[in-house]
Amino acid sequence: MKIALITGASQGIGSAIAQELNQKKIKVILVSRSKAKLKKIQASLKFPKNSIIISKDLRSLSACNSLGNKVKKLNYLINVAGATKGGSFLKLKDNVWDDGFNLKFKAAVRLSRNFWKTLRRNKGKIINIGGGAARNPSNTFMIGGAVNSALNNFSRALAMQGKIDKVSVSIIHPGMTLTSRLKKLLEIDSKILKKSEKQILKQRCKADKIKRPTKPEEVAKLVYNLIRSSNLNFNNIAIDGGKIKRLKTHI
């Protein structure tokens, strides 16, 4: 049985990926800070016995190393964890920037490094979940844009090494996605822009020329399609409003 490790698996896109891969009879290792939330996700899986939950705060180097030591065999690493905060530029202090980079960017780097040998042995795959802000800057989401841009660059560079070591590396950039995180960001923008959340969401969809936000399940299905393909090297894919656009398919 193939094994996939999914970070940020307790909610949103990470949870949807866990559900999708578990249904396809892939053993899933679910990682998140909240053990209680992980237990709920595990209980909701179609095949809960084909799953392991591990509670770790991946913002720290020690937690990433501990996870690397604990999991000895892996076929797929799915880096989803990320909680970059939005807000007004002058109110975003250094510790908030550091926190955003530590979880989404540094954790992806550290886990990729820690699991590289087993992925190389198994001709495995790494799929990083970035975000639309990597390509579309926003003055209320500067940290997220910077982190996703860094993750995008890292993913492409890592794919170059993967080409040598037979490890496939891809990155997916979801646009607006219907998660609790989107709700929080809309709340922040609502306060800053003095508009209702509904107005902001409608304006965003209109500006992006999309009919609706993306569903987490759509991202999850894309992840599975990348996993099952045997002839991929590097993919940089934007999934936005239910439409998928392939930006770069090789290096």
LOTI-713232 format. One record per atom (N, C-alpha, C): residue number from 1; atom name; x, y, z. Coordinates in nm, 3 decimals. Layout:
N
 pos site       X       Y       Z
 NUM   CA       X       Y       Z
...
//
This chain:
251
 pos site       X       Y       Z
   1    N   0.084  -0.120   0.000
   1   CA   0.000   0.000   0.000
   1    C   0.087   0.125   0.000
   2    N   0.056   0.219  -0.088
   2   CA   0.129   0.345  -0.094
   2    C   0.097   0.429   0.029
   3    N   0.193   0.513   0.068
   3   CA   0.177   0.595   0.188
   3    C   0.194   0.742   0.154
   4    N   0.099   0.824   0.200
   4   CA   0.106   0.969   0.179
   4    C   0.103   1.041   0.313
   5    N   0.192   1.137   0.330
   5   CA   0.190   1.222   0.449
   5    C   0.135   1.358   0.409
   6    N   0.033   1.403   0.483
   6   CA  -0.034   1.528   0.451
   6    C  -0.025   1.621   0.571
   7    N   0.037   1.736   0.554
   7   CA   0.041   1.834   0.662
   7    C  -0.081   1.926   0.651
   8    N  -0.115   1.989   0.762
   8   CA  -0.235   2.074   0.761
   8    C  -0.360   1.994   0.733
   9    N  -0.362   1.869   0.783
   9   CA  -0.468   1.774   0.746
   9    C  -0.594   1.783   0.830
  10    N  -0.598   1.873   0.926
  10   CA  -0.713   1.877   1.017
  10    C  -0.829   1.961   0.966
  11    N  -0.810   2.032   0.855
  11   CA  -0.919   2.115   0.804
  11    C  -0.893   2.156   0.659
  12    N  -0.994   2.215   0.597
  12   CA  -0.979   2.274   0.465
  12    C  -0.926   2.181   0.357
  13    N  -0.831   2.233   0.280
  13   CA  -0.774   2.158   0.168
  13    C  -0.704   2.031   0.216
  14    N  -0.629   2.041   0.326
  14   CA  -0.559   1.924   0.379
  14    C  -0.653   1.811   0.414
  15    N  -0.763   1.844   0.478
  15   CA  -0.864   1.745   0.514
  15    C  -0.926   1.682   0.390
  16    N  -0.955   1.764   0.290
  16   CA  -1.015   1.714   0.166
  16    C  -0.919   1.618   0.094
  17    N  -0.790   1.650   0.095
  17   CA  -0.690   1.562   0.033
  17    C  -0.684   1.429   0.107
  18    N  -0.688   1.435   0.240
  18   CA  -0.687   1.313   0.321
  18    C  -0.805   1.224   0.285
  19    N  -0.922   1.284   0.272
  19   CA  -1.043   1.207   0.237
  19    C  -1.028   1.143   0.099
  20    N  -0.980   1.221   0.003
  20   CA  -0.968   1.173  -0.135
  20    C  -0.869   1.057  -0.146
  21    N  -0.752   1.072  -0.087
  21   CA  -0.650   0.967  -0.098
  21    C  -0.689   0.842  -0.021
  22    N  -0.753   0.861   0.095
  22   CA  -0.799   0.747   0.174
  22    C  -0.903   0.666   0.097
  23    N  -0.992   0.734   0.026
  23   CA  -1.093   0.666  -0.055
  23    C  -1.029   0.584  -0.166
  24    N  -0.912   0.631  -0.212
  24   CA  -0.841   0.561  -0.319
  24    C  -0.747   0.454  -0.262
  25    N  -0.766   0.422  -0.134
  25   CA  -0.692   0.316  -0.065
  25    C  -0.542   0.343  -0.057
  26    N  -0.509   0.469  -0.037
  26   CA  -0.372   0.509  -0.005
  26    C  -0.366   0.532   0.145
  27    N  -0.269   0.477   0.212
  27   CA  -0.255   0.498   0.356
  27    C  -0.215   0.642   0.381
  28    N  -0.287   0.710   0.469
  28   CA  -0.261   0.852   0.492
  28    C  -0.209   0.877   0.633
  29    N  -0.104   0.956   0.641
  29   CA  -0.050   1.003   0.769
  29    C  -0.092   1.149   0.781
  30    N  -0.178   1.178   0.877
  30   CA  -0.235   1.311   0.892
  30    C  -0.160   1.388   1.000
  31    N  -0.110   1.505   0.963
  31   CA  -0.029   1.585   1.055
  31    C  -0.092   1.723   1.072
  32    N  -0.102   1.765   1.198
  32   CA  -0.154   1.897   1.230
  32    C  -0.123   1.926   1.376
  33    N  -0.141   2.051   1.417
  33   CA  -0.119   2.086   1.558
  33    C  -0.227   2.028   1.649
  34    N  -0.350   2.027   1.603
  34   CA  -0.464   1.988   1.687
  34    C  -0.493   1.838   1.680
  35    N  -0.463   1.768   1.786
  35   CA  -0.490   1.624   1.791
  35    C  -0.640   1.598   1.790
  36    N  -0.716   1.684   1.858
  36   CA  -0.862   1.667   1.863
  36    C  -0.924   1.676   1.724
  37    N  -0.879   1.774   1.646
  37   CA  -0.932   1.789   1.510
  37    C  -0.890   1.673   1.421
  38    N  -0.767   1.626   1.440
  38   CA  -0.719   1.512   1.361
  38    C  -0.802   1.388   1.389
  39    N  -0.839   1.368   1.514
  39   CA  -0.921   1.251   1.551
  39    C  -1.056   1.255   1.482
  40    N  -1.113   1.375   1.471
  40   CA  -1.242   1.390   1.403
  40    C  -1.230   1.357   1.255
  41    N  -1.123   1.406   1.194
  41   CA  -1.101   1.377   1.052
  41    C  -1.079   1.228   1.031
  42    N  -0.998   1.168   1.117
  42   CA  -0.971   1.024   1.106
  42    C  -1.100   0.944   1.117
  43    N  -1.186   0.981   1.210
  43   CA  -1.312   0.909   1.230
  43    C  -1.405   0.921   1.109
  44    N  -1.388   1.028   1.032
  44   CA  -1.475   1.051   0.917
  44    C  -1.426   0.984   0.789
  45    N  -1.305   0.928   0.793
  45   CA  -1.248   0.864   0.674
  45    C  -1.324   0.737   0.638
  46    N  -1.325   0.705   0.510
  46   CA  -1.391   0.582   0.464
  46    C  -1.319   0.459   0.517
  47    N  -1.185   0.467   0.521
  47   CA  -1.106   0.356   0.574
  47    C  -1.015   0.408   0.686
  48    N  -1.072   0.435   0.804
  48   CA  -0.994   0.494   0.913
  48    C  -0.875   0.410   0.959
  49    N  -0.884   0.278   0.937
  49   CA  -0.773   0.191   0.978
  49    C  -0.649   0.213   0.891
  50    N  -0.670   0.268   0.773
  50   CA  -0.557   0.298   0.683
  50    C  -0.509   0.442   0.704
  51    N  -0.501   0.481   0.829
  51   CA  -0.458   0.618   0.859
  51    C  -0.386   0.624   0.993
  52    N  -0.298   0.722   1.003
  52   CA  -0.225   0.750   1.127
  52    C  -0.234   0.899   1.151
  53    N  -0.255   0.940   1.276
  53   CA  -0.255   1.083   1.307
  53    C  -0.133   1.116   1.392
  54    N  -0.070   1.229   1.360
  54   CA   0.047   1.276   1.435
  54    C   0.029   1.425   1.462
  55    N   0.029   1.460   1.589
  55   CA   0.014   1.601   1.628
  55    C   0.151   1.666   1.640
  56    N   0.178   1.762   1.552
  56   CA   0.306   1.835   1.553
  56    C   0.284   1.980   1.512
  57    N   0.355   2.070   1.578
  57   CA   0.357   2.211   1.537
  57    C   0.478   2.230   1.447
  58    N   0.457   2.229   1.318
  58   CA   0.566   2.226   1.221
  58    C   0.636   2.360   1.201
  59    N   0.603   2.457   1.283
  59   CA   0.675   2.585   1.274
  59    C   0.817   2.573   1.329
  60    N   0.845   2.467   1.404
  60   CA   0.978   2.451   1.463
  60    C   1.060   2.346   1.390
  61    N   1.190   2.366   1.388
  61   CA   1.282   2.270   1.326
  61    C   1.276   2.136   1.397
  62    N   1.269   2.138   1.530
  62   CA   1.268   2.014   1.608
  62    C   1.146   1.928   1.574
  63    N   1.031   1.991   1.553
  63   CA   0.910   1.916   1.519
  63    C   0.922   1.851   1.381
  64    N   0.979   1.924   1.287
  64   CA   0.999   1.870   1.152
  64    C   1.098   1.753   1.154
  65    N   1.203   1.767   1.233
  65   CA   1.302   1.660   1.244
  65    C   1.243   1.538   1.315
  66    N   1.163   1.564   1.417
  66   CA   1.098   1.455   1.490
  66    C   1.005   1.376   1.399
  67    N   0.932   1.446   1.315
  67   CA   0.842   1.380   1.220
  67    C   0.922   1.298   1.119
  68    N   1.033   1.354   1.075
  68   CA   1.119   1.283   0.982
  68    C   1.176   1.155   1.040
  69    N   1.206   1.158   1.169
  69   CA   1.258   1.038   1.236
  69    C   1.150   0.934   1.262
  70    N   1.028   0.981   1.276
  70   CA   0.917   0.892   1.310
  70    C   0.864   0.815   1.189
  71    N   0.861   0.879   1.075
  71   CA   0.809   0.817   0.953
  71    C   0.926   0.770   0.866
  72    N   0.937   0.640   0.850
  72   CA   1.054   0.584   0.781
  72    C   1.030   0.555   0.633
  73    N   0.904   0.532   0.597
  73   CA   0.873   0.500   0.458
  73    C   0.765   0.593   0.407
  74    N   0.785   0.644   0.285
  74   CA   0.689   0.740   0.230
  74    C   0.693   0.737   0.077
  75    N   0.576   0.748   0.017
  75   CA   0.566   0.758  -0.129
  75    C   0.529   0.898  -0.176
  76    N   0.446   0.965  -0.094
  76   CA   0.398   1.098  -0.133
  76    C   0.402   1.193  -0.014
  77    N   0.460   1.310  -0.035
  77   CA   0.461   1.416   0.066
  77    C   0.376   1.531   0.013
  78    N   0.269   1.562   0.086
  78   CA   0.179   1.670   0.046
  78    C   0.189   1.781   0.150
  79    N   0.257   1.889   0.116
  79   CA   0.275   2.002   0.208
  79    C   0.162   2.102   0.191
  80    N   0.071   2.102   0.289
  80   CA  -0.045   2.190   0.284
  80    C  -0.040   2.296   0.394
  81    N   0.017   2.260   0.509
  81   CA   0.012   2.346   0.628
  81    C   0.057   2.488   0.598
  82    N  -0.022   2.583   0.645
  82   CA   0.013   2.723   0.627
  82    C  -0.094   2.812   0.686
  83    N  -0.052   2.911   0.761
  83   CA  -0.149   3.000   0.826
  83    C  -0.098   3.143   0.824
  84    N  -0.060   3.190   0.707
  84   CA  -0.012   3.328   0.696
  84    C  -0.126   3.425   0.723
  85    N  -0.097   3.529   0.795
  85   CA  -0.200   3.625   0.835
  85    C  -0.207   3.743   0.739
  86    N  -0.329   3.790   0.719
  86   CA  -0.350   3.910   0.640
  86    C  -0.360   4.030   0.732
  87    N  -0.366   4.147   0.674
  87   CA  -0.380   4.267   0.756
  87    C  -0.310   4.387   0.696
  88    N  -0.321   4.498   0.764
  88   CA  -0.258   4.622   0.721
  88    C  -0.107   4.613   0.735
  89    N  -0.033   4.660   0.635
  89   CA   0.113   4.649   0.631
  89    C   0.180   4.697   0.759
  90    N   0.145   4.814   0.807
  90   CA   0.212   4.872   0.923
  90    C   0.182   4.799   1.053
  91    N   0.080   4.714   1.051
  91   CA   0.045   4.639   1.172
  91    C   0.103   4.498   1.173
  92    N   0.167   4.459   1.064
  92   CA   0.226   4.325   1.055
  92    C   0.371   4.330   1.104
  93    N   0.392   4.289   1.227
  93   CA   0.525   4.294   1.288
  93    C   0.610   4.175   1.243
  94    N   0.739   4.182   1.276
  94   CA   0.834   4.079   1.233
  94    C   0.793   3.939   1.277
  95    N   0.743   3.927   1.401
  95   CA   0.708   3.794   1.450
  95    C   0.595   3.730   1.369
  96    N   0.506   3.813   1.314
  96   CA   0.397   3.761   1.231
  96    C   0.451   3.713   1.096
  97    N   0.545   3.789   1.041
  97   CA   0.611   3.747   0.917
  97    C   0.687   3.616   0.939
  98    N   0.763   3.610   1.049
  98   CA   0.841   3.490   1.079
  98    C   0.751   3.368   1.094
  99    N   0.639   3.387   1.162
  99   CA   0.545   3.277   1.186
  99    C   0.492   3.222   1.053
 100    N   0.460   3.313   0.961
 100   CA   0.408   3.271   0.831
 100    C   0.510   3.192   0.751
 101    N   0.634   3.239   0.749
 101   CA   0.739   3.169   0.675
 101    C   0.776   3.037   0.742
 102    N   0.776   3.033   0.875
 102   CA   0.815   2.911   0.946
 102    C   0.723   2.795   0.915
 103    N   0.593   2.819   0.910
 103   CA   0.499   2.709   0.891
 103    C   0.485   2.668   0.745
 104    N   0.460   2.762   0.659
 104   CA   0.431   2.722   0.521
 104    C   0.555   2.700   0.436
 105    N   0.654   2.785   0.450
 105   CA   0.773   2.772   0.366
 105    C   0.880   2.683   0.428
 106    N   0.925   2.718   0.548
 106   CA   1.034   2.642   0.609
 106    C   0.995   2.498   0.637
 107    N   0.871   2.475   0.679
 107   CA   0.828   2.337   0.705
 107    C   0.832   2.254   0.578
 108    N   0.790   2.314   0.466
 108   CA   0.794   2.242   0.338
 108    C   0.938   2.210   0.298
 109    N   1.028   2.304   0.320
 109   CA   1.170   2.282   0.291
 109    C   1.226   2.171   0.379
 110    N   1.200   2.181   0.508
 110   CA   1.255   2.085   0.604
 110    C   1.202   1.944   0.582
 111    N   1.072   1.932   0.560
 111   CA   1.015   1.799   0.540
 111    C   1.060   1.739   0.407
 112    N   1.072   1.821   0.305
 112   CA   1.123   1.771   0.176
 112    C   1.264   1.716   0.193
 113    N   1.345   1.786   0.270
 113   CA   1.482   1.742   0.297
 113    C   1.482   1.614   0.381
 114    N   1.400   1.610   0.485
 114   CA   1.397   1.495   0.575
 114    C   1.349   1.367   0.507
 115    N   1.256   1.381   0.412
 115   CA   1.198   1.263   0.347
 115    C   1.256   1.235   0.209
 116    N   1.354   1.313   0.168
 116   CA   1.406   1.300   0.032
 116    C   1.462   1.161   0.003
 117    N   1.534   1.104   0.098
 117   CA   1.597   0.974   0.074
 117    C   1.494   0.864   0.052
 118    N   1.390   0.861   0.136
 118   CA   1.287   0.757   0.117
 118    C   1.206   0.782  -0.009
 119    N   1.183   0.909  -0.042
 119   CA   1.112   0.941  -0.166
 119    C   1.196   0.904  -0.288
 120    N   1.325   0.923  -0.277
 120   CA   1.415   0.886  -0.386
 120    C   1.415   0.735  -0.407
 121    N   1.419   0.660  -0.297
 121   CA   1.416   0.513  -0.306
 121    C   1.286   0.465  -0.371
 122    N   1.177   0.531  -0.338
 122   CA   1.045   0.487  -0.386
 122    C   0.998   0.559  -0.511
 123    N   1.088   0.643  -0.569
 123   CA   1.048   0.724  -0.685
 123    C   0.918   0.797  -0.655
 124    N   0.919   0.865  -0.542
 124   CA   0.799   0.928  -0.490
 124    C   0.771   1.066  -0.545
 125    N   0.675   1.132  -0.482
 125   CA   0.631   1.263  -0.530
 125    C   0.610   1.360  -0.414
 126    N   0.643   1.485  -0.440
 126   CA   0.615   1.594  -0.347
 126    C   0.517   1.689  -0.417
 127    N   0.409   1.720  -0.348
 127   CA   0.314   1.819  -0.400
 127    C   0.297   1.927  -0.295
 128    N   0.337   2.047  -0.330
 128   CA   0.323   2.162  -0.240
 128    C   0.197   2.240  -0.277
 129    N   0.124   2.282  -0.175
 129   CA   0.006   2.365  -0.197
 129    C   0.043   2.510  -0.169
 130    N   0.049   2.589  -0.274
 130   CA   0.083   2.731  -0.260
 130    C  -0.043   2.815  -0.249
 131    N  -0.058   2.912  -0.338
 131   CA  -0.176   2.997  -0.334
 131    C  -0.171   3.100  -0.445
 132    N  -0.288   3.148  -0.482
 132   CA  -0.298   3.245  -0.591
 132    C  -0.223   3.374  -0.565
 133    N  -0.199   3.406  -0.438
 133   CA  -0.128   3.530  -0.404
 133    C   0.016   3.529  -0.451
 134    N   0.068   3.412  -0.488
 134   CA   0.204   3.405  -0.543
 134    C   0.213   3.484  -0.673
 135    N   0.101   3.492  -0.744
 135   CA   0.099   3.560  -0.873
 135    C   0.020   3.691  -0.869
 136    N  -0.064   3.704  -0.767
 136   CA  -0.151   3.821  -0.758
 136    C  -0.133   3.891  -0.623
 137    N  -0.040   3.985  -0.614
 137   CA  -0.013   4.054  -0.486
 137    C  -0.135   4.131  -0.436
 138    N  -0.143   4.142  -0.303
 138   CA  -0.250   4.218  -0.240
 138    C  -0.193   4.295  -0.122
 139    N  -0.233   4.419  -0.106
 139   CA  -0.180   4.499   0.005
 139    C  -0.236   4.456   0.140
 140    N  -0.337   4.368   0.139
 140   CA  -0.390   4.316   0.266
 140    C  -0.348   4.171   0.290
 141    N  -0.266   4.116   0.200
 141   CA  -0.221   3.976   0.215
 141    C  -0.075   3.964   0.171
 142    N   0.008   4.053   0.222
 142   CA   0.148   4.058   0.180
 142    C   0.228   3.935   0.221
 143    N   0.205   3.888   0.344
 143   CA   0.282   3.773   0.392
 143    C   0.249   3.650   0.310
 144    N   0.121   3.626   0.286
 144   CA   0.081   3.511   0.207
 144    C   0.139   3.514   0.067
 145    N   0.140   3.632   0.005
 145   CA   0.197   3.645  -0.129
 145    C   0.346   3.615  -0.131
 146    N   0.417   3.669  -0.032
 146   CA   0.562   3.649  -0.025
 146    C   0.597   3.503   0.002
 147    N   0.524   3.441   0.094
 147   CA   0.548   3.301   0.128
 147    C   0.519   3.210   0.009
 148    N   0.407   3.232  -0.058
 148   CA   0.372   3.148  -0.172
 148    C   0.468   3.167  -0.289
 149    N   0.518   3.289  -0.307
 149   CA   0.618   3.313  -0.412
 149    C   0.747   3.237  -0.382
 150    N   0.787   3.240  -0.255
 150   CA   0.907   3.166  -0.215
 150    C   0.888   3.016  -0.234
 151    N   0.770   2.967  -0.197
 151   CA   0.741   2.824  -0.211
 151    C   0.738   2.783  -0.358
 152    N   0.689   2.871  -0.442
 152   CA   0.685   2.844  -0.586
 152    C   0.827   2.831  -0.643
 153    N   0.914   2.924  -0.605
 153   CA   1.053   2.921  -0.652
 153    C   1.124   2.796  -0.601
 154    N   1.104   2.766  -0.473
 154   CA   1.166   2.647  -0.413
 154    C   1.119   2.520  -0.484
 155    N   0.990   2.512  -0.513
 155   CA   0.935   2.392  -0.576
 155    C   0.997   2.367  -0.712
 156    N   1.014   2.474  -0.788
 156   CA   1.073   2.458  -0.921
 156    C   1.220   2.417  -0.911
 157    N   1.292   2.478  -0.817
 157   CA   1.433   2.442  -0.798
 157    C   1.446   2.298  -0.750
 158    N   1.357   2.258  -0.658
 158   CA   1.361   2.121  -0.607
 158    C   1.328   2.021  -0.717
 159    N   1.241   2.061  -0.809
 159   CA   1.208   1.973  -0.921
 159    C   1.330   1.945  -1.009
 160    N   1.421   2.042  -1.015
 160   CA   1.545   2.021  -1.091
 160    C   1.629   1.911  -1.027
 161    N   1.634   1.912  -0.893
 161   CA   1.704   1.805  -0.822
 161    C   1.627   1.675  -0.836
 162    N   1.494   1.686  -0.833
 162   CA   1.410   1.568  -0.847
 162    C   1.427   1.500  -0.981
 163    N   1.457   1.578  -1.082
 163   CA   1.479   1.521  -1.215
 163    C   1.601   1.429  -1.213
 164    N   1.697   1.463  -1.131
 164   CA   1.818   1.382  -1.117
 164    C   1.790   1.258  -1.031
 165    N   1.714   1.280  -0.923
 165   CA   1.692   1.174  -0.824
 165    C   1.563   1.094  -0.843
 166    N   1.491   1.120  -0.950
 166   CA   1.366   1.049  -0.980
 166    C   1.258   1.076  -0.875
 167    N   1.251   1.199  -0.828
 167   CA   1.143   1.242  -0.738
 167    C   1.065   1.352  -0.810
 168    N   0.937   1.330  -0.829
 168   CA   0.853   1.429  -0.896
 168    C   0.811   1.537  -0.798
 169    N   0.826   1.662  -0.836
 169   CA   0.788   1.775  -0.750
 169    C   0.693   1.866  -0.827
 170    N   0.579   1.897  -0.766
 170   CA   0.482   1.987  -0.828
 170    C   0.428   2.085  -0.725
 171    N   0.368   2.192  -0.772
 171   CA   0.303   2.287  -0.683
 171    C   0.168   2.327  -0.742
 172    N   0.069   2.334  -0.655
 172   CA  -0.066   2.375  -0.693
 172    C  -0.097   2.508  -0.626
 173    N  -0.149   2.601  -0.704
 173   CA  -0.187   2.732  -0.650
 173    C  -0.339   2.747  -0.653
 174    N  -0.406   2.713  -0.543
 174   CA  -0.551   2.736  -0.541
 174    C  -0.581   2.885  -0.533
 175    N  -0.686   2.926  -0.601
 175   CA  -0.734   3.063  -0.585
 175    C  -0.821   3.069  -0.461
 176    N  -0.921   3.153  -0.463
 176   CA  -1.014   3.158  -0.349
 176    C  -1.077   3.021  -0.330
 177    N  -1.064   2.966  -0.211
 177   CA  -1.115   2.833  -0.184
 177    C  -1.208   2.837  -0.063
 178    N  -1.318   2.766  -0.071
 178   CA  -1.421   2.770   0.032
 178    C  -1.378   2.697   0.159
 179    N  -1.296   2.763   0.238
 179   CA  -1.249   2.708   0.365
 179    C  -1.275   2.808   0.477
 180    N  -1.254   2.763   0.600
 180   CA  -1.270   2.853   0.715
 180    C  -1.166   2.964   0.708
 181    N  -1.054   2.936   0.644
 181   CA  -0.949   3.037   0.629
 181    C  -0.997   3.153   0.542
 182    N  -1.068   3.123   0.434
 182   CA  -1.122   3.228   0.348
 182    C  -1.218   3.316   0.429
 183    N  -1.296   3.253   0.513
 183   CA  -1.390   3.327   0.597
 183    C  -1.316   3.427   0.685
 184    N  -1.205   3.384   0.745
 184   CA  -1.127   3.473   0.831
 184    C  -1.068   3.590   0.752
 185    N  -1.017   3.560   0.633
 185   CA  -0.958   3.665   0.549
 185    C  -1.063   3.767   0.505
 186    N  -1.182   3.718   0.478
 186   CA  -1.290   3.809   0.440
 186    C  -1.330   3.899   0.557
 187    N  -1.323   3.843   0.676
 187   CA  -1.353   3.921   0.796
 187    C  -1.252   4.034   0.813
 188    N  -1.124   4.003   0.791
 188   CA  -1.017   4.103   0.802
 188    C  -1.036   4.213   0.698
 189    N  -1.059   4.172   0.573
 189   CA  -1.077   4.270   0.465
 189    C  -1.202   4.354   0.488
 190    N  -1.303   4.293   0.547
 190   CA  -1.427   4.365   0.575
 190    C  -1.403   4.483   0.669
 191    N  -1.319   4.460   0.769
 191   CA  -1.287   4.565   0.866
 191    C  -1.200   4.674   0.802
 192    N  -1.103   4.631   0.721
 192   CA  -1.011   4.726   0.659
 192    C  -1.080   4.810   0.552
 193    N  -1.159   4.744   0.469
 193   CA  -1.221   4.811   0.354
 193    C  -1.360   4.867   0.384
 194    N  -1.410   4.838   0.504
 194   CA  -1.541   4.891   0.545
 194    C  -1.653   4.844   0.452
 195    N  -1.646   4.718   0.414
 195   CA  -1.750   4.658   0.329
 195    C  -1.791   4.524   0.389
 196    N  -1.907   4.474   0.348
 196   CA  -1.952   4.344   0.398
 196    C  -1.871   4.232   0.335
 197    N  -1.865   4.118   0.402
 197   CA  -1.792   4.003   0.349
 197    C  -1.851   3.957   0.216
 198    N  -1.982   3.961   0.207
 198   CA  -2.050   3.921   0.083
 198    C  -2.012   4.012  -0.033
 199    N  -2.003   4.141  -0.005
 199   CA  -1.964   4.238  -0.109
 199    C  -1.822   4.212  -0.156
 200    N  -1.732   4.187  -0.060
 200   CA  -1.592   4.165  -0.093
 200    C  -1.575   4.038  -0.176
 201    N  -1.645   3.931  -0.137
 201   CA  -1.636   3.805  -0.211
 201    C  -1.689   3.822  -0.353
 202    N  -1.798   3.893  -0.368
 202   CA  -1.856   3.918  -0.500
 202    C  -1.761   3.999  -0.586
 203    N  -1.699   4.102  -0.526
 203   CA  -1.604   4.186  -0.600
 203    C  -1.481   4.107  -0.641
 204    N  -1.435   4.020  -0.552
 204   CA  -1.317   3.938  -0.584
 204    C  -1.346   3.845  -0.701
 205    N  -1.460   3.780  -0.697
 205   CA  -1.496   3.689  -0.806
 205    C  -1.506   3.765  -0.938
 206    N  -1.564   3.884  -0.933
 206   CA  -1.579   3.966  -1.053
 206    C  -1.444   4.011  -1.106
 207    N  -1.355   4.053  -1.014
 207   CA  -1.222   4.098  -1.053
 207    C  -1.140   3.985  -1.115
 208    N  -1.156   3.865  -1.060
 208   CA  -1.082   3.750  -1.111
 208    C  -1.151   3.683  -1.229
 209    N  -1.270   3.734  -1.264
 209   CA  -1.347   3.680  -1.376
 209    C  -1.381   3.532  -1.355
 210    N  -1.423   3.502  -1.234
 210   CA  -1.466   3.366  -1.202
 210    C  -1.608   3.371  -1.147
 211    N  -1.679   3.261  -1.162
 211   CA  -1.817   3.256  -1.116
 211    C  -1.827   3.223  -0.967
 212    N  -1.728   3.151  -0.917
 212   CA  -1.735   3.106  -0.778
 212    C  -1.596   3.069  -0.728
 213    N  -1.580   3.061  -0.596
 213   CA  -1.454   3.013  -0.540
 213    C  -1.436   2.864  -0.566
 214    N  -1.315   2.816  -0.551
 214   CA  -1.284   2.675  -0.568
 214    C  -1.327   2.596  -0.445
 215    N  -1.365   2.471  -0.465
 215   CA  -1.399   2.383  -0.354
 215    C  -1.274   2.303  -0.314
 216    N  -1.254   2.278  -0.184
 216   CA  -1.139   2.198  -0.140
 216    C  -1.132   2.062  -0.209
 217    N  -1.249   2.004  -0.235
 217   CA  -1.255   1.873  -0.299
 217    C  -1.198   1.875  -0.441
 218    N  -1.208   1.989  -0.507
 218   CA  -1.153   2.002  -0.643
 218    C  -1.001   2.001  -0.639
 219    N  -0.944   2.064  -0.538
 219   CA  -0.799   2.063  -0.520
 219    C  -0.753   1.921  -0.488
 220    N  -0.831   1.852  -0.404
 220   CA  -0.796   1.716  -0.364
 220    C  -0.794   1.621  -0.484
 221    N  -0.890   1.636  -0.572
 221   CA  -0.894   1.550  -0.691
 221    C  -0.775   1.577  -0.783
 222    N  -0.736   1.703  -0.790
 222   CA  -0.619   1.739  -0.871
 222    C  -0.493   1.675  -0.812
 223    N  -0.481   1.677  -0.680
 223   CA  -0.367   1.613  -0.613
 223    C  -0.362   1.465  -0.649
 224    N  -0.475   1.398  -0.643
 224   CA  -0.478   1.255  -0.676
 224    C  -0.440   1.231  -0.821
 225    N  -0.486   1.315  -0.910
 225   CA  -0.451   1.300  -1.052
 225    C  -0.300   1.314  -1.074
 226    N  -0.237   1.405  -1.000
 226   CA  -0.092   1.420  -1.010
 226    C  -0.021   1.298  -0.953
 227    N  -0.076   1.243  -0.846
 227   CA  -0.016   1.127  -0.782
 227    C  -0.020   1.004  -0.873
 228    N  -0.131   0.984  -0.938
 228   CA  -0.146   0.860  -1.016
 228    C  -0.078   0.867  -1.152
 229    N  -0.042   0.987  -1.198
 229   CA   0.027   0.998  -1.326
 229    C   0.171   0.951  -1.312
 230    N   0.214   0.868  -1.404
 230   CA   0.349   0.811  -1.396
 230    C   0.449   0.883  -1.486
 231    N   0.405   0.989  -1.554
 231   CA   0.493   1.053  -1.651
 231    C   0.498   1.205  -1.632
 232    N   0.511   1.246  -1.506
 232   CA   0.518   1.388  -1.475
 232    C   0.651   1.421  -1.409
 233    N   0.705   1.537  -1.443
 233   CA   0.827   1.581  -1.377
 233    C   0.798   1.702  -1.290
 234    N   0.757   1.812  -1.351
 234   CA   0.722   1.931  -1.272
 234    C   0.595   1.994  -1.325
 235    N   0.502   2.021  -1.235
 235   CA   0.380   2.089  -1.272
 235    C   0.360   2.209  -1.182
 236    N   0.325   2.321  -1.241
 236   CA   0.291   2.442  -1.167
 236    C   0.150   2.478  -1.212
 237    N   0.052   2.446  -1.129
 237   CA  -0.087   2.453  -1.172
 237    C  -0.167   2.549  -1.086
 238    N  -0.241   2.636  -1.151
 238   CA  -0.335   2.723  -1.082
 238    C  -0.475   2.665  -1.096
 239    N  -0.546   2.651  -0.985
 239   CA  -0.684   2.605  -0.989
 239    C  -0.769   2.715  -0.927
 240    N  -0.852   2.776  -1.011
 240   CA  -0.921   2.897  -0.969
 240    C  -1.064   2.899  -1.020
 241    N  -1.157   2.904  -0.929
 241   CA  -1.297   2.914  -0.968
 241    C  -1.348   2.794  -1.045
 242    N  -1.291   2.676  -1.015
 242   CA  -1.334   2.556  -1.085
 242    C  -1.266   2.533  -1.217
 243    N  -1.174   2.623  -1.256
 243   CA  -1.102   2.610  -1.381
 243    C  -0.954   2.586  -1.353
 244    N  -0.894   2.495  -1.426
 244   CA  -0.753   2.463  -1.407
 244    C  -0.673   2.515  -1.525
 245    N  -0.567   2.587  -1.494
 245   CA  -0.478   2.637  -1.600
 245    C  -0.338   2.588  -1.570
 246    N  -0.282   2.518  -1.663
 246   CA  -0.146   2.468  -1.646
 246    C  -0.048   2.577  -1.687
 247    N   0.035   2.621  -1.592
 247   CA   0.126   2.732  -1.618
 247    C   0.259   2.684  -1.674
 248    N   0.308   2.573  -1.619
 248   CA   0.439   2.523  -1.662
 248    C   0.441   2.374  -1.637
 249    N   0.469   2.296  -1.739
 249   CA   0.459   2.152  -1.725
 249    C   0.594   2.081  -1.724
 250    N   0.701   2.155  -1.741
 250   CA   0.831   2.089  -1.739
 250    C   0.938   2.192  -1.704
 251    N   1.058   2.140  -1.676
 251   CA   1.171   2.229  -1.648
 251    C   1.283   2.195  -1.744
//
